Amino acid sequence: MIKRDDLITMRAIAICFKPFLKPEEALIYCNLGRTQFTKKCEEYCIYKNSSGYYKKEELDKMLSGEKLR
């Protein structure tokens, strides 16, 4: 049986390899609170796709300070 801590660690590692992230995963990946994350996404013109996911590549550019457009 997998321990809870091990499961959390495996999920955190899996987030790093996913091309699209759910909103909750994006918050964890960016290490920002919900309000800060929303402001940054608006500033960098990052939006969810039609399925409700954020593109990890765009989040990486936001975190590096690179403008998308």
Backbone as numpy.savetxt, mean C-alpha at the origin, in Angstrom:
# Nx Ny Nz CAx CAy CAz Cx Cy Cz
0.47 -26.47 13.33 -0.37 -25.29 13.33 0.52 -24.04 13.33
0.14 -23.06 12.54 0.92 -21.83 12.42 0.55 -20.87 13.55
1.56 -20.33 14.20 1.34 -19.37 15.28 0.85 -18.05 14.69
0.13 -17.29 15.49 -0.43 -16.02 15.05 0.67 -15.06 14.60
1.75 -14.97 15.35 2.86 -14.08 15.00 3.49 -14.47 13.67
3.61 -15.77 13.45 4.17 -16.25 12.18 3.26 -15.91 11.01
1.96 -16.01 11.23 0.99 -15.69 10.20 1.06 -14.21 9.83
1.18 -13.35 10.83 1.30 -11.91 10.59 2.57 -11.61 9.80
3.66 -12.26 10.17 4.93 -12.06 9.46 4.82 -12.51 8.01
4.19 -13.65 7.77 4.04 -14.14 6.40 3.18 -13.20 5.56
2.13 -12.66 6.16 1.28 -11.71 5.43 2.05 -10.44 5.10
2.85 -9.96 6.05 3.64 -8.74 5.82 4.64 -8.95 4.69
5.25 -10.10 4.64 6.20 -10.40 3.56 5.46 -10.51 2.23
4.29 -11.13 2.24 3.51 -11.29 1.02 3.10 -9.95 0.43
2.83 -8.96 1.28 2.46 -7.62 0.81 3.55 -7.04 -0.09
4.80 -7.32 0.24 5.91 -6.76 -0.53 5.98 -7.30 -1.96
5.37 -8.43 -2.23 5.46 -9.05 -3.55 4.18 -8.95 -4.37
3.13 -8.36 -3.80 1.86 -8.25 -4.52 1.88 -7.01 -5.42
1.41 -7.12 -6.66 1.40 -5.95 -7.55 0.28 -4.96 -7.22
-0.79 -5.44 -6.60 -1.90 -4.57 -6.22 -2.21 -4.80 -4.75
-2.51 -3.71 -4.04 -2.76 -3.81 -2.60 -4.15 -3.31 -2.25
-4.78 -3.99 -1.30 -6.06 -3.54 -0.75 -5.77 -2.26 0.04
-6.78 -1.43 0.29 -6.54 -0.19 1.05 -5.85 -0.42 2.40
-6.26 -1.44 3.14 -5.65 -1.72 4.44 -4.19 -2.14 4.28
-3.90 -2.91 3.25 -2.52 -3.33 2.99 -1.67 -2.14 2.55
-2.26 -1.24 1.79 -1.53 -0.04 1.35 -1.15 0.83 2.54
-2.04 0.94 3.52 -1.73 1.71 4.73 -0.54 1.10 5.47
-0.53 -0.21 5.58 0.57 -0.90 6.25 1.86 -0.74 5.45
1.77 -0.92 4.14 2.94 -0.84 3.26 3.58 0.55 3.32
2.75 1.59 3.35 3.26 2.96 3.36 3.59 3.46 4.76
3.15 2.72 5.77 3.38 3.09 7.16 2.83 4.49 7.46
1.62 4.74 6.98 0.95 6.02 7.21 -0.42 5.77 7.81
-0.93 6.76 8.53 -2.29 6.70 9.02 -3.25 6.94 7.87
-4.52 6.66 8.09 -5.52 6.79 7.02 -5.58 8.20 6.46
-5.58 9.22 7.33 -5.67 10.60 6.87 -4.43 11.01 6.10
-3.25 10.69 6.63 -2.00 11.02 5.94 -1.92 10.32 4.59
-2.35 9.07 4.55 -2.32 8.30 3.31 -3.23 8.94 2.26
-4.42 9.33 2.68 -5.37 9.96 1.76 -4.82 11.26 1.19
-4.22 12.08 2.05 -3.64 13.35 1.59 -2.50 13.12 0.60
-1.63 12.16 0.91 -0.51 11.86 0.01 -1.01 11.36 -1.34
-2.01 10.49 -1.31 -2.56 9.94 -2.56 -3.16 11.05 -3.42
-3.86 11.99 -2.79 -4.43 13.12 -3.53 -3.32 13.98 -4.11
-2.28 14.22 -3.32 -1.16 15.05 -3.77 -0.45 14.44 -4.97
-0.30 13.12 -4.97 0.41 12.42 -6.05 -0.53 11.83 -7.10
-1.81 12.15 -7.02 -2.82 11.68 -7.99 -2.85 10.16 -8.09
-2.87 9.50 -6.95 -2.96 8.05 -6.91 -4.37 7.68 -6.47
-5.00 6.84 -7.27 -6.38 6.44 -7.00 -6.51 4.93 -7.08
-7.56 4.41 -6.44 -7.85 2.98 -6.53 -8.32 2.65 -7.94
-8.06 1.43 -8.37 -8.57 1.00 -9.68 -10.04 0.59 -9.52
-10.65 0.14 -10.58 -12.08 -0.20 -10.54 -12.40 -1.35 -9.58
-11.40 -2.14 -9.25 -11.59 -3.26 -8.32 -11.36 -2.84 -6.87
-10.93 -1.61 -6.64 -10.70 -1.12 -5.29 -9.31 -1.35 -4.75
-8.35 -1.57 -5.64 -6.97 -1.83 -5.23 -6.05 -0.69 -5.66
-4.97 -0.50 -4.90 -3.94 0.47 -5.27 -2.82 -0.26 -5.99
-2.24 0.38 -6.99 -1.12 -0.21 -7.73 0.16 0.03 -6.92
0.85 -1.03 -6.58 2.04 -0.94 -5.73 3.12 -0.09 -6.37
3.25 -0.17 -7.68 4.26 0.62 -8.40 4.04 2.12 -8.17
2.79 2.55 -8.18 2.47 3.96 -7.95 2.77 4.35 -6.50
2.49 3.44 -5.56 2.78 3.71 -4.16 4.29 3.83 -3.94
5.07 3.01 -4.63 6.53 3.09 -4.52 7.03 4.45 -5.00
6.47 4.94 -6.09 6.87 6.25 -6.61 6.48 7.35 -5.63
5.31 7.23 -5.01 4.86 8.21 -4.03 5.83 8.23 -2.84
6.23 7.06 -2.37 7.12 6.98 -1.23 8.51 7.52 -1.54
8.93 7.43 -2.80 10.24 7.95 -3.19 10.19 9.45 -3.47
8.98 10.01 -3.52 8.84 11.45 -3.77 8.75 11.80 -5.24
8.66 10.81 -6.09 8.60 11.02 -7.53 7.16 11.29 -7.97
6.97 12.33 -8.74 5.64 12.67 -9.25 5.28 11.73 -10.38
4.02 11.32 -10.44 3.57 10.41 -11.49 3.29 11.15 -12.79
2.72 12.33 -12.70 2.33 13.07 -13.91 2.95 14.43 -13.93
